[in-house]
Amino acid sequence: MISLAYELARKAIKISEKPVLEKKSEADCKRVRFLTPEEEARLRAAIRSNPLWAHHEPELDLALNTGLRRGSMYLDFVWENVDMANRTARIPRTKNGDPVTIPLNDRALRTLAIFRARGEGAGRVVRNIAGETLNVTAHWFVSAVQAAGITDFRWHDLRHTFASRLRQAGCPSETSPSSSDTGASR
């Protein structure tokens, strides 16, 4: 913002120079944190141990196996864009404004079967055990992470976990969730 203000001032009132601003590289600005297998086991144990959280475990599974952003998963992921036979799902417009096709692995398909049983198979996919659609708050997640003794971990880090696991499995980076097409191993 400061750089833009100086640039506009330079054009408007013809200032000759602007102060030197150190530009951080993109790598400095990105936080990368992913869930280790041990942390995942602790998180799942914490979720399963609390009756208020236990029915949310499929949400964790879907996030870990699709790499979807929280908003896309809770709001934009609808049954009309899920093709179980071809093992794909489509988000017509992501945060970046681009459509994305998501390959669905076996775990994602099993998770989708849980959500289908919770609703009528139309509209939003992610639903609670009463069949009601859920919002993006994922209120249970922060408490479950704390109960599992996991530090410095946010919902978005599940995307990093998904991408890291793809890379560790030998998938090329083009299939990571940061690209225009999100992939998942089958």
Backbone as JSON, one array per atom type, in Angstrom:
{
  "sequence": "MISLAYELARKAIKISEKPVLEKKSEADCKRVRFLTPEEEARLRAAIRSNPLWAHHEPELDLALNTGLRRGSMYLDFVWENVDMANRTARIPRTKNGDPVTIPLNDRALRTLAIFRARGEGAGRVVRNIAGETLNVTAHWFVSAVQAAGITDFRWHDLRHTFASRLRQAGCPSETSPSSSDTGASR",
  "N": [[0.83, -1.19, 0.0], [1.92, 1.23, 0.8], [3.91, 1.51, -1.1], [2.34, 1.74, -3.41], [1.03, 4.16, -2.83], [3.19, 5.98, -2.91], [3.88, 5.69, -5.59], [1.59, 6.66, -6.9], [1.67, 9.28, -5.95], [4.06, 10.08, -7.1], [3.35, 10.16, -9.8], [1.22, 12.01, -9.74], [2.08, 14.38, -8.38], [4.59, 14.61, -9.14], [6.86, 13.73, -7.6], [10.28, 13.0, -7.15], [11.62, 10.75, -6.2], [11.19, 7.71, -4.38], [11.12, 6.36, -1.08], [13.33, 3.69, -0.24], [12.0, 0.56, -0.25], [12.04, -2.51, 1.24], [11.41, -5.38, -0.46], [9.71, -8.26, 0.27], [10.37, -11.62, -0.54], [8.21, -13.91, -2.29], [8.36, -16.42, -1.18], [9.05, -15.89, 1.46], [6.68, -14.98, 2.48], [4.85, -17.02, 2.54], [3.37, -19.42, 4.57], [4.04, -22.62, 5.53], [2.68, -25.43, 6.74], [2.09, -28.65, 7.76], [0.18, -31.58, 8.6], [1.55, -34.08, 10.53], [1.82, -37.7, 10.36], [1.65, -38.7, 12.99], [0.51, -36.53, 14.35], [-1.93, -36.43, 13.02], [-3.07, -38.85, 13.88], [-3.36, -38.28, 16.61], [-5.14, -36.13, 16.44], [-7.39, -37.34, 15.27], [-8.0, -39.14, 17.33], [-8.68, -37.34, 19.36], [-10.94, -36.13, 18.2], [-12.68, -38.33, 17.97], [-13.03, -38.95, 20.64], [-14.69, -37.08, 21.74], [-18.06, -36.54, 22.03], [-19.36, -34.38, 20.85], [-17.81, -33.74, 18.69], [-17.3, -36.02, 17.2], [-18.93, -36.74, 14.97], [-17.94, -35.09, 13.06], [-15.67, -36.05, 11.89], [-15.74, -37.06, 9.17], [-15.57, -34.66, 7.75], [-12.96, -33.85, 8.19], [-11.69, -35.98, 6.88], [-12.56, -35.55, 4.23], [-11.37, -33.07, 3.66], [-8.64, -33.72, 3.93], [-8.34, -35.48, 1.83], [-9.04, -34.28, -0.52], [-8.03, -31.71, -0.68], [-9.45, -29.39, -0.72], [-10.33, -25.96, -0.24], [-11.58, -24.49, 2.79], [-13.95, -22.89, 2.52], [-14.78, -23.62, -0.07], [-15.28, -26.33, 0.33], [-17.35, -26.4, 2.27], [-19.32, -24.66, 1.28], [-19.39, -24.48, -1.59], [-19.25, -27.02, -2.65], [-21.21, -29.17, -4.18], [-23.71, -31.72, -4.71], [-24.59, -31.93, -7.33], [-22.35, -31.51, -8.83], [-20.75, -33.67, -8.46], [-19.32, -36.6, -9.6], [-19.56, -39.71, -9.12], [-19.17, -42.11, -10.49], [-17.15, -41.55, -12.34], [-15.3, -40.73, -10.59], [-14.78, -38.04, -9.87], [-15.05, -34.59, -8.89], [-16.39, -31.32, -9.17], [-15.61, -27.94, -8.73], [-17.13, -25.12, -9.58], [-16.27, -22.45, -9.42], [-13.52, -21.25, -7.91], [-11.78, -19.71, -5.12], [-9.88, -18.27, -6.5], [-11.27, -17.73, -8.77], [-11.29, -19.55, -10.78], [-12.43, -22.6, -12.33], [-12.31, -25.91, -10.89], [-11.36, -29.29, -11.13], [-11.63, -32.17, -9.24], [-9.98, -35.07, -8.63], [-11.2, -38.04, -7.15], [-10.18, -40.02, -4.55], [-10.17, -43.35, -3.07], [-10.71, -43.07, -0.32], [-11.92, -40.54, -0.22], [-14.22, -41.09, -1.71], [-15.5, -42.95, -0.01], [-16.0, -41.26, 2.12], [-17.72, -39.43, 0.92], [-19.91, -41.1, 0.58], [-20.79, -41.31, 3.19], [-21.65, -38.68, 3.65], [-23.68, -38.57, 1.72], [-25.53, -40.31, 2.8], [-26.44, -38.77, 4.85], [-28.03, -36.84, 3.77], [-30.24, -35.8, 1.08], [-28.9, -36.16, -1.27], [-28.68, -33.99, -2.92], [-27.9, -30.56, -3.54], [-25.76, -28.92, -1.16], [-22.88, -30.82, -0.22], [-21.52, -31.36, 2.27], [-22.73, -32.17, 5.36], [-24.32, -32.25, 8.6], [-25.0, -34.84, 11.1], [-27.73, -34.73, 11.32], [-28.51, -34.06, 8.85], [-28.41, -31.46, 8.08], [-27.1, -28.61, 6.35], [-23.76, -27.38, 6.67], [-21.89, -24.57, 7.86], [-18.98, -22.52, 7.12], [-17.57, -22.23, 9.46], [-16.49, -24.32, 11.03], [-16.33, -24.81, 13.8], [-15.68, -26.78, 15.66], [-13.15, -27.63, 15.01], [-10.86, -26.08, 15.85], [-10.94, -26.44, 18.63], [-10.63, -29.22, 18.74], [-8.07, -29.55, 17.65], [-6.55, -28.24, 19.61], [-7.15, -29.92, 21.8], [-5.85, -32.19, 20.95], [-3.29, -31.5, 21.34], [-1.83, -30.18, 19.4], [0.12, -27.73, 17.93], [0.18, -24.47, 16.37], [-1.46, -24.88, 14.03], [-3.79, -24.68, 11.46], [-7.01, -24.74, 9.77], [-6.55, -24.36, 6.99], [-4.1, -25.52, 6.71], [-4.62, -28.16, 6.29], [-4.9, -28.35, 3.56], [-2.26, -28.0, 2.81], [-1.26, -30.31, 3.93], [-2.51, -32.25, 2.36], [-1.36, -31.62, -0.17], [1.36, -32.03, 0.4], [1.41, -34.75, 0.96], [0.67, -35.78, -1.51], [2.92, -35.05, -3.02], [4.89, -36.51, -1.67], [4.05, -39.01, -2.38], [4.87, -39.09, -4.93], [3.54, -37.65, -6.89], [3.36, -35.15, -9.43], [3.99, -31.6, -9.03], [2.07, -30.13, -10.37], [-0.37, -31.11, -9.72], [-0.94, -30.2, -7.26], [-2.89, -28.51, -4.68], [-2.56, -25.8, -5.01], [-2.4, -25.19, -7.61], [-4.24, -24.69, -10.71], [-5.77, -26.94, -11.11], [-6.86, -29.31, -8.92], [-5.57, -32.23, -7.53], [-5.89, -35.66, -6.57], [-4.59, -38.61, -5.21], [-5.43, -41.85, -6.39]],
  "CA": [[0.0, 0.0, 0.0], [2.8, 2.39, 0.85], [4.54, 1.59, -2.41], [1.34, 2.27, -4.34], [0.82, 5.57, -2.51], [4.32, 6.74, -3.46], [3.8, 5.65, -7.05], [0.55, 7.61, -7.29], [2.19, 10.62, -5.66], [5.08, 10.37, -8.11], [2.66, 10.51, -11.03], [0.35, 13.16, -9.56], [2.76, 15.63, -8.01], [5.93, 14.54, -9.71], [8.0, 13.56, -6.7], [11.34, 12.39, -7.95], [12.06, 9.45, -5.72], [10.45, 7.15, -3.25], [12.05, 5.69, -0.16], [13.62, 2.29, -0.57], [11.19, -0.38, 0.51], [12.51, -3.87, 1.03], [10.34, -6.26, -0.9], [9.9, -9.64, 0.7], [10.11, -12.59, -1.59], [6.98, -14.66, -2.09], [8.67, -17.55, -0.3], [9.05, -15.4, 2.83], [5.32, -14.67, 2.89], [4.03, -18.22, 2.61], [3.53, -20.28, 5.73], [3.75, -24.0, 5.15], [2.57, -26.3, 7.91], [1.25, -29.8, 7.44], [-0.09, -32.51, 9.68], [2.35, -35.3, 10.47], [0.98, -38.86, 10.65], [1.44, -38.79, 14.44], [-0.46, -35.49, 14.71], [-3.23, -36.85, 12.51], [-3.58, -39.88, 14.79], [-3.8, -37.6, 17.84], [-6.32, -35.33, 16.11], [-8.51, -38.27, 15.11], [-8.34, -39.65, 18.66], [-9.37, -36.26, 20.06], [-12.26, -35.98, 17.6], [-13.49, -39.5, 18.32], [-13.27, -39.01, 22.09], [-15.65, -36.06, 22.15], [-19.33, -36.78, 21.33], [-19.74, -33.2, 20.07], [-16.94, -33.63, 17.51], [-17.12, -37.3, 16.51], [-19.6, -36.79, 13.67], [-17.24, -34.18, 12.14], [-14.49, -36.69, 11.31], [-15.79, -37.09, 7.71], [-15.12, -33.36, 7.22], [-11.5, -33.95, 8.19], [-11.32, -36.91, 5.81], [-12.77, -34.91, 2.93], [-10.34, -32.05, 3.49], [-7.34, -34.37, 3.75], [-8.29, -36.29, 0.62], [-9.36, -33.48, -1.7], [-7.28, -30.46, -0.7], [-10.36, -28.26, -0.9], [-10.36, -24.86, 0.74], [-12.71, -24.62, 3.71], [-15.15, -22.3, 1.92], [-15.21, -24.45, -1.19], [-15.79, -27.59, 0.83], [-18.61, -26.25, 2.99], [-20.33, -23.87, 0.58], [-19.43, -24.63, -3.04], [-19.2, -28.43, -3.02], [-22.6, -29.62, -4.28], [-23.87, -33.04, -5.31], [-24.78, -31.81, -8.77], [-21.03, -31.47, -9.45], [-20.01, -34.87, -8.06], [-19.5, -37.73, -10.51], [-18.99, -40.85, -8.41], [-18.77, -43.13, -11.46], [-15.86, -41.13, -12.91], [-14.42, -40.4, -9.46], [-14.38, -36.63, -9.92], [-15.97, -33.56, -8.42], [-16.04, -30.04, -9.79], [-15.96, -26.69, -8.08], [-17.2, -24.25, -10.76], [-15.53, -21.2, -9.25], [-12.75, -21.26, -6.67], [-11.38, -18.41, -4.59], [-9.14, -17.6, -7.57], [-12.16, -17.48, -9.88], [-11.16, -20.61, -11.77], [-13.04, -23.88, -11.99], [-11.34, -26.96, -10.55], [-11.84, -30.67, -11.11], [-10.95, -32.87, -8.17], [-10.05, -36.53, -8.65], [-11.6, -38.56, -5.86], [-9.56, -41.3, -4.2], [-11.07, -44.27, -2.38], [-11.13, -42.5, 0.98], [-12.86, -39.47, -0.51], [-15.48, -41.72, -2.12], [-16.14, -43.49, 1.2], [-16.48, -40.1, 2.89], [-18.9, -38.92, 0.21], [-21.02, -42.01, 0.88], [-21.28, -40.91, 4.53], [-22.43, -37.44, 3.5], [-24.9, -38.87, 0.95], [-26.48, -40.93, 3.74], [-26.93, -37.72, 5.75], [-28.92, -35.91, 3.06], [-31.0, -36.36, -0.03], [-28.06, -36.28, -2.45], [-28.8, -32.77, -3.73], [-27.42, -29.38, -2.81], [-24.43, -29.02, -0.56], [-22.44, -32.16, 0.17], [-21.14, -31.48, 3.68], [-23.89, -32.04, 6.25], [-24.16, -32.88, 9.91], [-25.71, -36.11, 11.19], [-29.16, -34.46, 11.18], [-28.77, -33.76, 7.44], [-28.38, -30.01, 7.86], [-25.85, -28.11, 5.77], [-22.86, -26.75, 7.63], [-21.22, -23.36, 7.4], [-17.52, -22.62, 7.07], [-16.93, -21.93, 10.74], [-15.77, -25.49, 11.55], [-16.1, -24.44, 15.2], [-15.14, -27.93, 16.38], [-11.79, -27.93, 14.59], [-9.86, -25.42, 16.7], [-10.96, -27.12, 19.93], [-10.08, -30.57, 18.56], [-6.62, -29.39, 17.47], [-6.01, -27.95, 20.93], [-7.27, -31.13, 22.62], [-4.86, -33.15, 20.46], [-1.96, -30.99, 21.68], [-1.16, -29.76, 18.17], [0.3, -26.28, 17.94], [0.42, -23.76, 15.11], [-2.11, -25.61, 12.94], [-5.08, -24.11, 11.08], [-7.74, -25.51, 8.77], [-5.9, -24.25, 5.69], [-2.94, -26.42, 6.7], [-5.05, -29.45, 5.75], [-4.56, -28.28, 2.13], [-0.81, -28.24, 2.75], [-1.07, -31.72, 4.23], [-2.92, -32.95, 1.14], [-0.34, -31.4, -1.21], [2.61, -32.67, 0.83], [1.25, -36.2, 0.81], [0.73, -36.06, -2.95], [4.33, -34.96, -3.43], [5.6, -37.65, -1.07], [3.64, -40.2, -3.14], [5.46, -39.01, -6.25], [2.73, -36.9, -7.85], [4.0, -33.89, -9.79], [3.44, -30.42, -8.35], [0.93, -29.59, -11.1], [-1.6, -31.62, -9.12], [-1.11, -29.7, -5.9], [-4.08, -27.67, -4.6], [-2.29, -24.39, -5.31], [-2.5, -24.99, -9.05], [-5.61, -24.51, -11.14], [-6.46, -28.21, -11.0], [-6.51, -30.03, -7.7], [-5.57, -33.67, -7.76], [-5.79, -36.58, -5.43], [-4.19, -39.94, -5.65], [-6.54, -42.8, -6.35]],
  "C": [[0.87, 1.25, 0.0], [3.47, 2.6, -0.5], [3.59, 2.18, -3.44], [1.11, 3.76, -4.09], [1.95, 6.43, -3.07], [4.28, 6.77, -4.98], [2.74, 6.62, -7.56], [1.0, 9.05, -7.05], [3.24, 11.02, -6.7], [4.42, 10.82, -9.41], [1.89, 11.82, -10.89], [1.11, 14.45, -9.27], [4.23, 15.6, -8.36], [7.05, 14.51, -8.68], [9.04, 12.74, -7.45], [11.78, 11.02, -7.46], [11.18, 8.98, -4.59], [11.44, 6.45, -2.34], [12.22, 4.23, -0.58], [12.79, 1.42, 0.36], [11.7, -1.77, 0.19], [11.32, -4.75, 0.68], [10.66, -7.68, -0.45], [9.61, -10.57, -0.47], [8.83, -13.34, -1.27], [7.2, -15.82, -1.13], [8.65, -17.13, 1.16], [7.64, -15.23, 3.38], [4.44, -15.9, 3.06], [4.39, -19.06, 3.82], [3.17, -21.69, 5.28], [3.82, -24.87, 6.41], [1.69, -27.46, 7.5], [1.18, -30.73, 8.63], [0.8, -33.74, 9.5], [1.42, -36.48, 10.73], [0.67, -39.01, 12.15], [0.41, -37.75, 14.89], [-1.85, -35.86, 14.21], [-3.85, -37.89, 13.42], [-4.1, -39.25, 16.08], [-5.07, -36.79, 17.59], [-7.55, -36.23, 15.96], [-8.95, -38.83, 16.48], [-9.11, -38.6, 19.46], [-10.79, -36.08, 19.52], [-13.18, -37.11, 18.04], [-13.86, -39.55, 19.8], [-14.32, -38.03, 22.57], [-16.96, -36.26, 21.36], [-19.79, -35.57, 20.49], [-18.94, -33.08, 18.78], [-16.95, -34.87, 16.64], [-17.75, -37.34, 15.12], [-18.96, -35.85, 12.64], [-16.02, -34.84, 11.47], [-14.57, -36.81, 9.78], [-15.36, -35.76, 7.06], [-13.6, -33.33, 7.15], [-11.03, -34.84, 7.05], [-11.46, -36.25, 4.43], [-11.7, -33.86, 2.65], [-8.98, -32.68, 3.2], [-7.21, -35.13, 2.43], [-8.71, -35.55, -0.65], [-8.52, -32.22, -1.81], [-8.16, -29.24, -0.9], [-10.15, -27.19, 0.17], [-11.61, -25.03, 1.6], [-14.0, -24.08, 3.09], [-15.68, -23.12, 0.77], [-15.85, -25.74, -0.69], [-17.17, -27.44, 1.47], [-19.69, -25.56, 2.17], [-20.49, -24.21, -0.9], [-19.49, -26.07, -3.51], [-20.62, -28.97, -2.99], [-22.68, -30.94, -5.04], [-24.02, -32.99, -6.82], [-23.45, -31.8, -9.53], [-20.14, -32.65, -9.04], [-20.35, -35.99, -9.04], [-18.8, -38.94, -9.9], [-18.47, -41.91, -9.39], [-17.4, -42.81, -12.07], [-14.88, -40.66, -11.86], [-13.89, -38.97, -9.54], [-15.46, -35.76, -9.29], [-15.49, -32.25, -9.02], [-16.5, -28.9, -8.9], [-15.97, -25.66, -9.22], [-16.4, -22.96, -10.64], [-14.84, -21.22, -7.9], [-12.49, -19.84, -6.2], [-10.65, -17.59, -5.66], [-10.01, -17.28, -8.77], [-12.13, -18.55, -10.95], [-11.96, -21.84, -11.35], [-11.96, -24.89, -11.66], [-12.05, -28.31, -10.57], [-10.98, -31.44, -10.12], [-11.08, -34.37, -8.4], [-10.37, -37.04, -7.24], [-10.96, -39.93, -5.61], [-10.57, -42.15, -3.42], [-11.6, -43.7, -1.07], [-12.14, -41.38, 0.78], [-14.22, -40.04, -0.91], [-16.23, -42.31, -0.92], [-16.72, -42.35, 2.05], [-17.72, -39.51, 2.24], [-20.11, -39.81, 0.46], [-21.63, -41.7, 2.24], [-22.15, -39.67, 4.4], [-23.72, -37.68, 2.72], [-25.96, -39.48, 1.87], [-27.08, -39.9, 4.69], [-27.91, -36.77, 5.07], [-29.6, -36.6, 1.89], [-30.18, -36.47, -1.31], [-28.21, -35.12, -3.42], [-28.34, -31.6, -2.89], [-26.04, -29.62, -2.23], [-24.13, -30.43, -0.05], [-22.26, -32.27, 1.67], [-22.34, -31.14, 4.57], [-23.59, -32.7, 7.59], [-25.0, -34.16, 9.96], [-27.22, -35.94, 11.09], [-29.51, -34.11, 9.73], [-28.76, -32.28, 7.11], [-27.05, -29.6, 7.26], [-25.06, -27.38, 6.83], [-22.25, -25.5, 7.01], [-19.72, -23.52, 7.53], [-16.84, -22.45, 8.42], [-16.07, -23.09, 11.26], [-15.36, -25.25, 13.01], [-15.43, -25.56, 16.01], [-13.64, -28.1, 16.15], [-10.73, -27.33, 15.51], [-9.78, -26.11, 18.05], [-10.35, -28.51, 19.83], [-8.56, -30.52, 18.39], [-5.96, -29.12, 18.82], [-6.05, -29.19, 21.83], [-6.24, -32.18, 22.22], [-3.44, -32.7, 20.78], [-1.15, -30.58, 20.46], [-1.07, -28.24, 18.17], [0.51, -25.74, 16.53], [-0.19, -24.5, 13.92], [-3.5, -25.03, 12.72], [-5.74, -24.99, 10.02], [-7.03, -25.5, 7.43], [-4.69, -25.19, 5.59], [-3.32, -27.84, 6.27], [-4.79, -29.51, 4.25], [-3.07, -28.57, 1.94], [-0.51, -29.72, 3.0], [-1.4, -32.56, 2.99], [-1.82, -32.84, 0.07], [0.97, -32.1, -0.85], [2.54, -34.18, 0.64], [1.25, -36.6, -0.66], [2.17, -36.07, -3.43], [5.13, -36.14, -2.9], [5.26, -38.96, -1.79], [4.15, -40.16, -4.57], [4.64, -38.29, -7.29], [3.43, -35.59, -8.17], [3.29, -32.7, -9.15], [2.26, -29.82, -9.09], [-0.38, -30.03, -10.49], [-1.78, -31.14, -7.69], [-2.28, -28.73, -5.86], [-3.82, -26.2, -4.9], [-2.35, -24.13, -6.81], [-3.97, -24.89, -9.43], [-6.41, -25.8, -11.08], [-5.97, -28.94, -9.77], [-6.57, -31.51, -7.98], [-5.52, -34.45, -6.48], [-5.39, -37.93, -5.97], [-5.39, -40.88, -5.54], [-6.07, -43.94, -5.54]]
}
